[in-house]
Structure formats: structure tokens, C-alpha cells
């Protein structure tokens, strides 16, 4: 593990590594865009910035005829991503009582 990984996760490093291992095992193998981290600052949430950011990435996916993949640990975000055309492909149980994780896939339009 890298020193940066240890700095970020500290005593939770083993749990984080176990979660990443599970995520890597179920990650799609076919070519796709991986939207690993999309979000906005809490002070501007609800103003459409996240939607603009997501739309810009999906427009590029569509232009390249490339699917998109993401995971969400928040059940309230699943319908948000579904509005962009994502569908849940599986619910993943993370080890050590980690949060549920929804894997989501979107075909290009």
C-alpha cells in the first residue's frame, strides 16, 4: 500500500483495502468510462452544478459511444443516477459491515 493510502485511511486501511478488493472483483471488464467521483460542494448543492457536471461527462460518453459505470453507497442517489439513464446492475455487500454499494451502468445514447 502506498503511504498516501495509509495517510488517508489510517487505522481503517485494512477495511478500505477489503472494500476496494470487492469493488475491483465486480468492476466491469468491457471498455467504459468510470465515473468514480462526481459531486459538488455542499454549499452549492441543489443549484444544478452536479447535474451539469454529470451531463458533461455523459455527453462525452455518448459522443464516444462508450458506456458509463459508477457505484453509489447512498440509496437516495440511486434514483438521481437513474434519471440520467443508469440502471442498477447489482447490490454489493462490502466486508466488515461496510455500507451497501449499488453498481450502476449506462449504455451510450
C-alpha positions in Angstrom: 0.0 0.0 0.0 1.1 3.5 -0.7 1.9 6.0 2.1 -0.9 8.2 0.7 -3.4 5.4 1.1 -2.2 4.9 4.7 -2.4 8.6 5.4 -6.0 8.9 4.1 -7.4 5.7 5.7 -5.2 5.4 8.8 -6.5 2.6 11.1 -9.2 1.8 8.6 -6.7 0.8 6.0 -7.5 -2.9 6.1 -11.2 -2.3 5.8 -10.7 0.1 2.9 -8.5 -2.3 1.2 -11.0 -5.1 1.6 -13.8 -2.9 0.2 -11.6 -1.9 -2.8 -10.8 -5.6 -3.4 -14.6 -6.4 -3.6 -15.2 -3.4 -5.9 -12.4 -4.5 -8.2 -13.7 -8.0 -8.5 -17.1 -6.8 -9.7 -15.9 -3.9 -11.8 -16.9 -4.4 -15.5 -14.2 -5.5 -17.8 -15.5 -4.1 -21.1 -14.4 -0.6 -22.1 -16.3 2.2 -20.3 -16.0 5.5 -18.5 -15.7 5.0 -14.8 -17.4 7.9 -13.0 -15.7 7.3 -9.7 -16.2 10.6 -8.0 -18.8 13.1 -9.2 -20.2 15.6 -6.8 -20.4 19.2 -5.8 -19.5 21.3 -2.7 -22.2 21.1 -0.1 -22.6 24.8 -0.1 -23.9 24.8 -3.7 -25.9 21.6 -3.6 -29.3 21.9 -5.2 -28.2 24.6 -7.6 -27.6 22.3 -10.6 -23.8 22.1 -10.6 -23.7 18.3 -10.1 -26.2 17.8 -12.9 -24.2 20.0 -15.2 -21.0 18.1 -14.3 -22.8 14.7 -14.8 -24.3 15.8 -18.1 -20.9 16.9 -19.4 -19.4 13.5 -18.7 -22.3 11.6 -20.2 -22.3 13.8 -23.3 -18.7 12.8 -23.8 -19.6 9.1 -23.2 -22.4 9.4 -25.8 -20.1 11.1 -28.3 -17.6 8.3 -27.9 -20.3 5.6 -28.0 -18.9 4.4 -24.7 -20.9 3.1 -21.7 -20.5 4.6 -18.2 -20.2 2.9 -14.8 -20.4 4.2 -11.3 -21.1 3.0 -7.8 -23.2 4.6 -5.1 -23.3 4.0 -1.3 -26.3 6.2 -0.8 -29.7 4.8 -1.6 -31.1 8.2 -2.1 -28.7 8.8 -5.0 -29.8 5.7 -7.0 -33.0 7.4 -8.4 -30.8 10.5 -9.2 -28.5 8.4 -11.3 -31.4 6.5 -12.9 -32.7 9.9 -14.2 -29.5 10.0 -16.3 -30.2 6.6 -17.7 -28.2 4.4 -15.3 -29.6 1.1 -14.2 -28.6 -0.9 -11.1 -26.7 -4.0 -12.1 -26.1 -5.3 -8.6 -26.1 -4.5 -5.0 -22.8 -5.3 -3.4 -22.2 -6.2 0.3 -19.0 -4.7 1.4 -17.0 -6.5 4.1 -16.7 -5.5 7.8 -20.2 -4.1 7.9 -19.4 -1.6 5.2 -22.3 0.3 3.5 -24.3 -1.3 0.7 -22.9 -0.4 -2.7 -25.0 -0.1 -5.8 -23.2 -0.8 -9.1 -24.8 1.2 -11.9 -24.4 1.0 -15.7 -25.5 3.3 -18.5 -25.3 2.5 -22.2 -24.4 5.4 -24.5 -27.3 7.2 -26.3 
